[in-house]
Amino acid sequence: MPQPVDVGSILGGRYKVTGRILASAENDVILDGLDQVLNRPVSILVSAVENSQNLTQSAREVATGVRVSKVSILDMGVQDETTYLIAARTSPTDLLDLVVPTDPSEEVYQEPFFTDTLGTEIFGQSRDAAPAGGAYVYEDNSPVTPGHPLPKVTRKAASAQAQAPQPQAQSAQAPDASAAVVPPTAAQQRQSPNKVTLWDEDDYGFINEDHEQDLAQTRRPGTFPAQLRDAGDDYDENELLDEEDDGNAPRTGGRWLTGAIVGVLLIGALIFAVQHIGTLFNDSSNQAADTSSSAPSEPSANESKPAAPEQPKTVAPVVQGLTDITAYAPGVQNYGETYFPRLKDAIDGNKATYWPTVEFSNANFAGMTEGVNLVVALAAESTISSVTINQLAGSGGQFNILTNSKPELDGATKIGSGSFSAPDFTFSAAPGVKAKYVIISFTELPKLQPFVTYPYGLKITEISVK
């Protein structure tokens, strides 16, 4: 028989069972749990042996989308011959639905292949199995077979196009030769259908022949323009050389001024450096003389050295017991007495066991008390360096850590405070803290996740003092 999964058990190495919700008639159990890796609450379904196969099949169907379910499955495994399923927080009813197998008589609707129906709905007939092998037809209604190149253009085809009658060329009247150039005749086109006929030099004779001759004469090598040659007679070559261009002459006044300023700065820096170096040498010699003259004499053998202060003796703390000294308001029942026998679970060194409180409707203890106080009794007055509190499924809250020579709040010294943002909290005390009792006073409750009735309370798995 598989072993039952109790509160405090660890499934899959990371999921801790924190509470028991219900059990079905077939021994399928719904549990509350905590993912210790991600610190988030989870729901756990542990199936009966006869329903293990049904749970596995349902989980696969939900994961593949074949089966519709509100359950968000996170993990699944087998431990001690027991099949368990880890899911996000959900209702027990939805979880128990997973152990019920799918009815095989319910056929899942399979949509037909969409191309078979689209062809009928759009074109009125089913789609062909393969594309047609006919030619494509472009916008100019010229069919071209795909996959074959267009026919090459040959000289014979070009000649045939050149020999085609051109009514425009025959009907056109040639203008006067002096006004335009006569285009080539059709006979010339037939002789050289693929050659472009160039105009010869005679065809350009009508374009400013006199201007071309003048331009050629002026551009002849060694010829200087007459306009500039005549204008040069009015100037004397010596006058052109002797005349100074004051506008383009370089300005040297600014350069001299900049050089003078830089020189003065360099001289001043050199003087300052020489004086400073001399002062350094003088100071070092004076210091050496003073040191040699004022060197203290060695203590005589008769003089006694002061005794070193004694180091305080360090005593390692040993936890001897844990007590709940919570005081409830007048007329309010002390609900903590119910869990007094479980106080030892918070100092037994096993994080699988814990000490709880009753659940409250708000973080301020619902007005029943001002705080929950736990006293850790040590075997002797000890040196305290750190206090570690391990808790389960809580976040937030507020607590103070105090020390005292007696197990009560009166006269206690506060050494630190904290709040829960993770399962473990460690406080490092200042050097030299000694006490016989360590008091943990919870002034605000953390919020539990999951919870049974109210969302605020404490679940302390371990308290250690070092």
C-alpha positions in Angstrom: 0.0 0.0 0.0 1.4 3.5 -0.8 2.2 5.7 2.1 -0.3 8.5 2.8 0.8 12.1 2.0 0.7 14.0 5.3 1.2 17.7 6.1 4.9 18.6 6.0 5.7 16.0 3.3 7.9 17.1 0.4 6.8 16.1 -3.2 9.2 16.2 -6.1 11.9 17.7 -3.9 10.3 21.2 -4.0 6.5 21.1 -3.2 5.8 21.1 0.6 2.3 20.0 1.8 0.9 22.7 4.1 -2.7 21.6 4.6 -5.3 19.1 3.9 -8.5 20.2 2.1 -10.7 17.2 1.5 -10.7 13.5 0.4 -13.2 11.9 -2.0 -15.0 8.7 -1.6 -12.4 7.0 -3.8 -9.6 8.2 -1.6 -8.5 11.0 -4.0 -7.0 13.7 -1.7 -6.8 17.5 -2.3 -4.0 19.3 -0.5 -2.6 22.8 -0.1 1.1 23.2 -0.8 4.0 25.6 -1.3 6.4 25.7 -4.1 9.6 26.2 -2.1 11.7 27.2 -5.2 9.4 30.0 -6.4 7.7 30.6 -3.0 4.2 30.5 -4.3 1.1 28.5 -3.2 -0.1 25.5 -5.2 -2.9 23.0 -5.1 -2.0 19.3 -5.0 -4.1 16.4 -6.2 -3.1 12.9 -4.9 -5.0 10.3 -6.8 -6.0 6.8 -5.5 -4.2 3.9 -7.0 -7.1 2.8 -9.2 -7.4 6.4 -10.6 -3.7 7.0 -11.3 -4.0 6.1 -15.0 -7.1 8.3 -15.4 -5.2 11.3 -13.9 -2.3 10.8 -16.2 -4.5 10.6 -19.2 -6.5 13.6 -18.2 -3.4 15.7 -17.6 -2.0 14.8 -21.0 -5.3 15.8 -22.7 -5.4 19.1 -20.9 -1.8 19.8 -21.8 -2.4 19.1 -25.5 -5.7 21.0 -25.6 -7.9 17.9 -26.4 -9.7 18.3 -23.0 -11.0 21.7 -21.8 -10.3 22.4 -18.1 -9.9 25.4 -15.8 -6.9 23.7 -14.1 -3.5 25.2 -14.9 -1.2 22.2 -14.6 2.4 23.0 -13.3 3.9 19.6 -12.6 3.2 15.9 -12.2 5.0 13.0 -10.8 5.0 9.7 -8.9 6.4 9.3 -5.3 6.0 6.2 -3.2 3.7 4.5 -5.8 1.4 7.5 -5.5 0.6 9.7 -8.5 0.3 13.4 -7.7 -0.5 16.5 -9.8 0.7 20.1 -9.0 -1.5 22.9 -10.2 -2.1 26.6 -9.6 -4.5 27.5 -6.8 -7.9 26.3 -8.0 -11.1 24.8 -6.6 -11.2 21.2 -5.4 -14.1 20.4 -7.8 -12.1 21.2 -10.9 -9.2 19.1 -9.6 -11.4 16.1 -8.9 -12.8 16.3 -12.5 -9.3 15.2 -13.7 -9.6 11.7 -12.1 -12.8 11.1 -14.2 -11.8 9.7 -17.6 -13.0 11.1 -20.8 -16.1 9.3 -22.2 -14.9 7.3 -25.3 -18.4 7.6 -26.8 -17.9 11.4 -27.2 -16.4 11.9 -30.6 -14.2 14.9 -31.0 -15.2 17.0 -34.0 -12.5 17.0 -36.6 -12.7 19.8 -39.1 -12.2 18.6 -42.7 -9.1 19.7 -44.7 -9.8 23.3 -45.4 -8.8 23.3 -49.0 -11.5 20.7 -49.9 -14.2 23.0 -48.6 -12.8 26.4 -49.7 -12.7 25.4 -53.3 -16.4 24.4 -53.3 -17.5 27.5 -51.3 -15.6 30.1 -53.3 -15.4 28.6 -56.8 -18.3 26.2 -56.8 -16.1 23.2 -57.4 -13.5 21.3 -55.5 -9.9 22.3 -55.7 -7.6 20.4 -58.2 -5.1 18.1 -56.7 -2.3 19.7 -58.7 -1.9 23.0 -60.5 -3.0 23.0 -64.1 -0.3 22.7 -66.7 -1.8 25.2 -69.1 -0.2 28.5 -70.0 -0.5 31.6 -67.9 -2.5 34.5 -69.5 -1.3 38.0 -68.8 -3.2 41.3 -69.1 -2.5 41.6 -72.9 -4.2 38.2 -73.4 -0.9 36.7 -74.6 -0.5 33.1 -73.2 3.0 32.3 -72.0 3.9 28.8 -70.7 5.6 29.1 -67.4 9.0 27.6 -67.0 9.9 28.2 -70.7 11.9 31.3 -71.8 10.6 33.7 -74.3 11.6 33.1 -78.0 14.9 34.8 -78.9 14.8 37.8 -81.3 16.9 36.9 -84.4 18.1 39.1 -87.2 15.7 37.5 -89.6 12.8 38.6 -87.5 14.2 42.0 -87.3 14.7 42.2 -91.1 11.1 41.1 -91.5 9.9 43.9 -89.3 12.1 46.4 -91.2 10.6 45.2 -94.6 7.1 45.8 -93.4 5.4 48.7 -95.2 5.5 52.0 -93.4 2.7 54.2 -94.7 3.8 57.1 -92.6 7.3 57.1 -94.2 5.9 56.8 -97.7 3.3 59.5 -97.3 5.6 62.0 -95.6 6.8 64.8 -97.8 10.5 65.7 -97.5 11.0 69.4 -96.5 13.5 71.7 -98.1 17.2 70.6 -97.9 18.2 74.0 -96.6 15.8 73.8 -93.7 16.1 70.2 -92.5 18.1 67.0 -93.0 16.5 64.4 -95.3 16.1 61.1 -93.4 17.5 57.9 -94.9 15.4 56.2 -97.5 13.8 52.8 -97.2 16.4 51.3 -99.5 19.2 52.4 -97.2 17.3 50.8 -94.3 17.0 47.5 -96.1 20.7 47.5 -96.8 21.7 47.9 -93.1 18.7 47.1 -90.9 20.7 46.8 -87.7 23.1 49.7 -88.2 22.5 53.3 -87.1 23.5 55.8 -89.9 25.6 58.7 -88.7 25.5 62.1 -90.3 28.7 63.2 -92.0 30.4 66.5 -91.6 28.6 68.1 -94.5 25.3 67.8 -92.7 26.5 70.3 -90.1 27.4 73.0 -92.6 24.4 75.1 -92.0 25.2 75.7 -88.3 27.2 78.9 -88.0 30.2 78.1 -90.1 31.7 81.5 -89.6 31.4 81.2 -85.8 33.2 77.8 -85.9 36.1 79.3 -87.9 36.5 82.2 -85.5 36.3 79.8 -82.5 39.0 77.5 -84.0 41.2 80.5 -84.7 41.0 81.8 -81.1 41.6 78.3 -79.6 44.7 77.7 -81.7 47.8 77.0 -79.5 50.0 79.9 -78.7 47.3 82.5 -79.4 46.6 85.0 -76.5 43.2 86.7 -76.6 43.5 90.1 -78.3 41.3 91.8 -75.6 43.7 90.9 -72.9 46.8 91.5 -75.1 45.7 95.1 -75.8 44.8 95.8 -72.2 48.3 94.8 -71.0 49.9 97.8 -72.7 48.5 100.2 -70.0 50.5 98.6 -67.1 54.1 98.6 -66.3 55.6 95.3 -65.4 57.7 96.8 -62.6 54.7 98.6 -61.1 52.8 95.3 -60.9 55.7 93.6 -59.1 56.5 96.5 -56.8 52.9 97.1 -55.7 52.1 95.4 -52.4 48.9 93.6 -51.7 48.0 94.9 -48.2 44.7 93.0 -48.1 46.2 89.6 -48.6 49.4 90.1 -46.6 49.7 87.9 -43.5 49.0 89.4 -40.2 52.0 88.9 -37.9 51.0 91.2 -35.0 48.7 88.6 -33.4 51.4 85.9 -33.6 54.0 88.1 -31.8 51.5 88.9 -29.1 50.6 85.2 -28.5 54.3 84.3 -28.4 55.1 87.0 -25.8 52.3 85.8 -23.5 53.4 82.2 -23.8 57.0 83.1 -23.0 56.0 85.1 -19.9 53.9 82.2 -18.6 56.7 79.7 -19.1 59.2 81.9 -17.3 56.8 82.3 -14.3 56.2 78.6 -14.2 59.9 77.9 -14.2 60.5 80.3 -11.3 57.7 78.8 -9.2 59.0 75.3 -9.8 62.5 76.2 -8.7 61.3 77.8 -5.5 59.0 74.9 -4.7 61.7 72.3 -5.2 64.0 74.2 -2.9 61.4 74.4 -0.2 60.8 70.7 -0.4 64.5 70.0 0.1 64.8 72.4 3.1 61.7 70.8 4.8 63.0 67.3 4.3 66.3 68.2 5.9 64.7 70.0 8.8 62.4 67.0 9.4 65.3 64.6 9.4 67.1 66.8 12.0 64.1 67.0 14.2 63.5 63.3 14.0 67.0 62.5 15.0 67.1 65.0 17.8 63.7 64.1 19.2 63.9 60.3 18.9 62.6 58.8 22.2 65.0 56.8 24.3 64.5 53.1 24.6 62.5 52.1 27.6 64.7 50.7 30.4 64.4 47.1 31.4 63.1 48.1 34.8 60.0 49.9 33.3 57.0 47.6 33.2 54.7 47.4 30.2 50.9 48.0 30.8 48.9 44.8 31.0 46.6 44.0 27.9 42.9 44.3 28.6 41.2 41.0 29.2 39.0 39.8 26.3 35.4 39.1 27.2 34.6 35.4 27.4 32.3 34.2 24.5 29.6 31.8 25.4 27.8 30.0 22.6 24.0 30.1 23.0 22.1 26.9 23.5 18.3 27.0 23.1 16.7 25.3 26.0 13.0 26.1 25.5 10.3 28.2 23.8 7.4 29.9 25.6 4.3 31.9 24.4 3.7 34.9 26.7 1.1 36.6 24.6 -1.4 38.5 26.7 -4.9 38.8 25.2 -7.3 41.7 25.9 -9.5 41.4 29.0 -12.4 39.1 28.5 -10.9 37.5 25.4 -10.1 33.8 25.4 -6.5 32.9 25.0 -6.6 31.1 21.7 -2.9 30.4 21.8 -3.3 27.8 24.5 -4.5 25.3 21.9 -1.1 25.3 20.2 1.1 25.4 23.3 2.0 21.7 22.8 3.4 22.4 19.3 5.9 25.1 20.5 8.6 22.5 20.6 8.2 22.0 16.8 9.7 25.5 16.3 13.0 24.6 18.0 13.4 20.9 17.1 15.7 21.5 14.1 13.2 20.0 11.6 11.7 22.5 9.1 9.0 20.0 8.2 7.2 20.7 11.5 5.9 24.1 12.6 4.1 26.0 15.3 1.0 27.9 14.2 -1.3 30.6 15.6 -5.0 31.0 15.1 -6.0 32.8 11.9 -7.0 36.4 12.3 -9.2 38.6 10.0 -6.6 41.4 9.8 -2.9 42.1 10.5 -3.6 43.8 13.9 -4.9 40.6 15.6 -8.5 41.7 15.1 -8.2 43.8 18.3 -7.8 40.7 20.5 -4.2 41.5 21.6 -1.4 44.0 21.0 1.0 41.3 19.8 2.2 37.7 19.8 5.3 37.3 22.0 7.6 34.3 22.0 10.5 33.8 24.5 13.5 31.7 23.6 15.2 30.5 26.8 19.0 29.9 26.6 20.9 27.5 28.9 23.0 30.4 30.2 23.8 34.1 29.5 25.3 33.8 26.0 26.9 36.0 23.4 24.3 36.6 20.6 25.5 37.2 17.0 22.4 36.3 14.9 18.8 35.2 15.2 17.2 33.2 12.3 13.4 32.8 11.9 12.0 30.3 9.4 8.3 30.6 8.5 5.9 29.0 6.1 3.6 30.6 3.6 3.7 34.2 5.1 4.6 37.6 3.6 4.8 41.0 5.2 4.1 41.6 8.9 6.4 43.2 11.4 8.3 42.0 14.5 10.9 43.1 17.0 13.8 41.2 18.5 14.6 41.9 22.1 16.9 40.6 24.9 16.4 40.4 28.6 17.7 38.7 31.7 14.2 37.5 32.5 11.4 35.9 30.4 9.2 39.0 30.1 8.8 42.3 28.1 9.5 44.6 31.0 13.0 45.9 31.0 13.8 44.2 27.6 16.3 45.8 25.2 15.4 46.0 21.5 18.3 44.8 19.3 16.6 44.7 15.9 13.4 44.4 13.8 12.3 42.8 10.6 9.5 41.7 8.2 8.9 38.5 6.1 9.8 38.8 2.4 11.0 35.2 2.1 10.7 31.9 4.0 13.9 32.6 6.0 14.8 35.7 7.9 18.2 36.2 9.6 19.1 39.2 11.8 22.8 40.0 12.6 23.2 41.5 16.1 25.8 44.2 17.0 29.0 43.0 18.7 28.9 42.4 22.4 25.2 41.5 22.8 24.6 39.1 25.7 21.4 37.8 27.1 19.7 34.9 28.9 16.4 35.3 27.0 15.7 36.3 23.4 12.1 37.6 22.8 10.5 37.8 19.4 7.5 40.2 19.6 5.2 40.2 16.5 3.4 43.6 16.2 1.8 42.9 12.8 0.8 39.5 11.3 2.0 38.4 7.9 -0.5 37.4 5.2 -0.9 33.6 4.8 -1.1 31.9 1.4 -2.9 29.5 1.5 -5.2 29.9 4.5 -8.4 28.1 5.7 -10.6 30.7 7.3 -8.8 34.1 7.7 -5.7 35.2 5.8 -3.5 36.5 8.6 -1.5 34.3 11.1 1.9 32.7 11.8 3.4 29.4 10.9 6.9 29.3 12.4 8.9 26.2 11.3 12.2 27.0 13.2 13.9 29.6 15.5 17.6 29.4 16.0 20.0 31.6 17.9 23.7 31.7 17.3 
